[in-house]
Amino acid sequence: MRAISRWLDRFCYNHPNFGIPNLMKLIVIGNVMVYLLDMFSSGYATLLLMFHPYYVLQGQVWRLITFIFVPTNNGFILWFILSTLFYYYIGNALEQQWGTARFTVFYGIGVVLNLIIGFVFTMSVSMYYVNMSMFFSFATLYPEMQVMLYGIIPIKIKWLAWLDAALFAYTMISGIINGQIAMALLPVVAILNYFIFFWDDLMDLFRRASGRVSHHTNHQTINFKKAQRQVQERKGYLHKCSVCGITDADNPNMEFRYCSKCNGYYCYCMDHINNHTHVQ
């Protein structure tokens, strides 16, 4: 995964003019046109443009492209407007952050993965999970940004992303329980492009989390916290030499160190830090 991620980084860096500028604007215009056509044709436009392997193999090859412009939410008009504007905003933000080449490659990989899923499982697919991978990418880059949920409730992007991730997990578990393997794999495979582009970031996050857990369970850290509690209980001084008993209250100018070779959290003054028997 890391090798693919770095190869794509190099490709985008070496080909800055590759891609389609203002890609999300074109997609949103297509979404609006298909939505309006559906209103006057009772949904016939979507039926004609959506992807399905059967019709593609029958010669309707335009569906390989036109399914990109089929709205993932073509129900209530207000919800369609809000969701379309939201994806337009985050798509433009990602293109500005990454550049046209990287964003085009990111979106294109999502489209190709969707097509592969559709052909392998002989099923109709939409751009829903590609849009979700775009949302996860935006949430990774701007986790603290606050949005108004339903135009009323203020919430940070990162919490919306975690909620969607939980829904993904529910979809996968439900698919496995019901024997619908395609439904279980669809969320993961469809947003594989997110994992490809953010693999290094996710691994760094995992390593930092593991490091924090290791730090809190480390015996030196535990002993240090124990020593701090003892200081709060006894008051008066912070450091006391384990050899001569001198404290920082006795001699404020004396420096103290803690020995990492002793089995425990033992403090020594500068006269004994290099001249003491290690406690084992």
Secondary structure by P-SEA (a helix, b strand, c coil): caaaaaaaaaaaaacccccccaaaaaaaaaaaaaaaaaaaccaaaaaaccccaaaaaaccccccccccccccccccaaaaaaaaaaaaaaaaaaaaaccaaaaaaaaaaaaaaaaaaaaaacccccaaaaaaaaaaaaaaacccccccccccccccaaaaaaaaaaaaaaaaaaaaaaccccccaaaaaaaaaaaaaaaaaaaaaaaaaaaaaaaaacaaaaaaaaaaaaaaaacccccccccccccccccccbbbbbbccccccccccccccccccccc
